[in-house]
Amino acid sequence: MHDYLLAKGSPYRASLHTHPIELVALTHSKKWMEKDAATKMLWSMIPETKAFCPRGLGMVPYMLPSSVELADATIKAIDEDYDVVMWEKHGVFAVDTDIMSAFDQVDVLNKAAQIYISARNMGFEPEGHVRRPDAGTYRRFWFAQIAFDGNILIPSSTP
Ligand SMILES: [Zn+2]
C-alpha cells in the first residue's frame, strides 16, 4: 500500500488496519454492503462523520485475509475515491496524511455506527439528519473550533 501511494504521488503517509466491532457488524448485512448505503447512513447519524470522513466508506467483499486479491481490491476502492474501506466480515482499512488522521476517520465512522445500533436497540430506526453541508465548510469550522478552545460546537449557521 505504501509503495502504491508513493508511486501515485499521494500526500498520504499512513495506513491503518483494525477491527472496529460496530463497523464490522454492519458488513454482515447485504444491505450495508451495497455501494454507499453505509456511507449515507453513517453521515446522517452525526455531522462530525462527514466532516472527518468526507469521502465516505468503501466496501470490499470478503476475501482471504493477507491475500494479494484483497490488497488489489482495496487499492481499487481507494482509487475510486475512498480513504476508508471496509473488508466484509473482517475489518477496516484507512489511509491519510498521518496516523492520527486515519484513526480519526475510522473512529468517527464507528461512533456513527454505534449511534445507529443504539437507536435500533431502543426499538426504532433512527431518523438521521437530511441536511448535508459541504465537507469543506465543516472541516474549516471544526478545526477552527478545536484550535480555539479544544471543544466542538454545533455551528449555528448550518444551512
Ligand atoms: Zn485484520
Residues whose N, C-alpha, C, O or C-beta is under 5 A from the ligand:
A	BS01	ZN	G91
